[in-house]
Amino acid sequence: MKENHHFPIPKEGGPVDFETLVQPHLNSAFRVAFLIVHDYHLAQDAVQEALWEAYQSLYRYDERKGTSFRAWFMKIVTHRALNMVRRKKKTEEYMDSIDPGQNPLESILQKEKEQQIWRAIQMMTPKHRSAVILYYYEEFSIAEIAKILGVFEGTVKSRLHKARKLIAEKIEVKKETQVITEMGVIMHD
Amino acid sequence: MTNLDKQITQTLKKVAGELDQPNFVMPDQVVAYKRKRSRLLGTLVLPVSISCALLLTISVSPTFAAYVKSLFDGSDQELQYAVQEGFSQKVNASVTEQGYTLEIEEILADPMRIVAVYSIKDQQKNFIRPEKLQISNVEVTDLKGNVIKETKTYGIKNHENYGYLSLKKPGETEEQKLVLQFEGNQIDSVKGNWALKIPFDLEKTSMASKELPIDKTYTTPQGLQINLNSIMHSPTAARVDYETKWTEEAKNRLVQESKQVKGKVDSADPYVRYDDFKLNFHVENEKGEKVKDLTRELDTPRKAVGEYGHSNRKYGFAPLSPDHQYMLVLDSLVKTEPYELDVQFEPKQLADKPVRVDKDGKTIEIMSLTFDEPLNEASPKNEKHATILLEAYLKDISYIKIADTILMDDDTDKIINRFGWTIKDEKGKIYNVTGGDFKMIGKDEQGRNHIRIKLQSYDMKELPQKLSLTSELAEKSYDLNWKVPLPMPKEEK
């Protein structure tokens, strides 16, 4: 009789040194999950689920396919985090639910421009946000991101292009408002 | 990179840098802990040195002793034996910056792997937990500074005061004298640069290692031809090298199977699952005592030799004692195949009795559908969810994925892969499976595997009128029993 295993199921004869393999990537995995989900506990759940999944399907990881373990594991983490966003709420509702003014992390972003960038990233759809995080934070190549997200390289490029545009617009809008405010125009509207 | 690009990177790093790392449950530790009790006699084979040329009396390293004790099931005892046999190299190299000292105390390196033990101390010589070190670079180079690419995979294990850095496959380089470069750029919240370069050599352990031919071939009833090429003995491990390829008949069958799962797998079309199998081996001595599996520790991914899944693979295990005779036993072939399971039922019927479906030699019994069952460790907390409990009697099936749904597709919400179960109601609404259990109970009187499956869905909040459960892929485990004696190195007199 086999033993009872909790979800998901580790394979018989499965790895006993999984931790050694995955530990170097846990730190950034959690951060990527957080940047996508924006919720500490959901990010924690996403990474925990990813750990189970990676453990369960580790034998499928094939180095010769040209994917590093880091990219392979990050693919699982990214999808788990995106699923977590979905599970929580539909994208639009989720975007609406974010109240940038209530975000404690903003206090560590000293420069106003950084706050604007972070707000813009928060307001993006998860698919754009995940491309931004994998590219700018994890510094994966376009080709690697395409593999991780399961899309064409052109799609990654267009998502990054759109994301940059959104961020730039957000900064511009803020800048314009500031200028107007400084000129006192709004005051006398 | 434009200024905006730099600012985006900087912003993300700043936000992420503020986060405290939560603790995670390591799946392998959960499994190791659970298995511990049922395997009390599992690994009683004591490995001794395969070469008696080095008769040094060296006391057991406390560092590695702590390491061995740290593990749930006493695994990696083989490292301890290698240390006892004098294969460990004392290092004691350290670097101090910003009041913190990073020290590498010991390296154990043989052709199979390199393990380095390090610690961090503050100004008062108090140990700082090793996970506080943010590692920025790990490399093994030759003496000229050329990076040995084979050792690129590294892992970290922490236990109390020590961190254990392990690197894989140093034996794939011909260099004997190597340098480990180990760098960190942050300890706790203090940024800095702690860099160590530690020379070490593989000469002694390489001399104590030996590769012996096996040359035995077997073809499984499923058409997988296995050729055992050789066995490599080293101070910290042994490893069998083998090749696999499918017979022509099996290749055709795999092509047919791939057509059945077309559109359901995450790969380019056409995709044939030539590589999607696993062989389960074990090594036992003449008393039937099992030797510990080390495949994962040694990181032995397969390499393609030719097309159609023709590959070179390795099976790693603990070093063998010259006092015993050993057999390599091939236990089973596990293969993912199309396997349709489909059951419809009205949830309200379950109030009276379970719903049972017998079809094509498969039996599925839906036991219950309940809400707000206790959560498992991988689930979001405090959310209402449905739990469906079912029992299945299925021949050869060793595992069916509970849930593996990739939701993202290019700019649409389309589901592109669904390897696990699909739960659908009478209106066609699909409830994502978000957790569950899989338990192998045993065998029924017909020799079928009796399986208990729990499917959880956080999408389901109300009881639907009708439900269908379907699954289209499963892992089949085919029992095999091929035994091959393993050649041992002769002891030096």
Interface residues (C-beta under 8 A of the other chain):
Chain A: M1 K2 E3 N4 H5 H6 F7 P8 I9 P10 K11 E12 G13 G14 P15 V16 D17 F18 E19 T20 L21 V22 Q23 P24 L26 N27 F30 R31 F34 L35 Y40 H41 L42 Q44 D45 V47 Q48 E49 L51 W52 E53 Y55 Q56 L58 Y59 R60 Y61 D62 E63 R64 F69 H79 L82 N83 M84 R86 R87 L105 I108 L109 K113 E114 I117 W118 I121 K127 V132 I133 Y136 Y137 E139 L149 G150 V151 F152 T155 R164 I167 A168 I171
Chain B: L4 D5 Q7 I8 T9 Q10 T11 L12 K13 K14 V15 A16 E18 L19 Q21 P22 F24 V25 M26 P27 D28 Q29 V30 V31 A32 K34 R35 S38 D73 S75 Q134 I135 T153 Y154 G155 I156 K157 N158 Y164 S166 D266 D275 D276 K278 N280 H282 D293 L294 T295 R296 E297 D299 P301 R302 K303 A304 V334 N376 E377 A378 S379 P380 K381 S398 Y399 K401 I402 A403 D404 T405 I406 L407 M408 D409 D410 D411 I416 N432 T434 G435 G436 D437 F438 K439 M440 I441 G442 K454 Q456 Y458 D459 S477
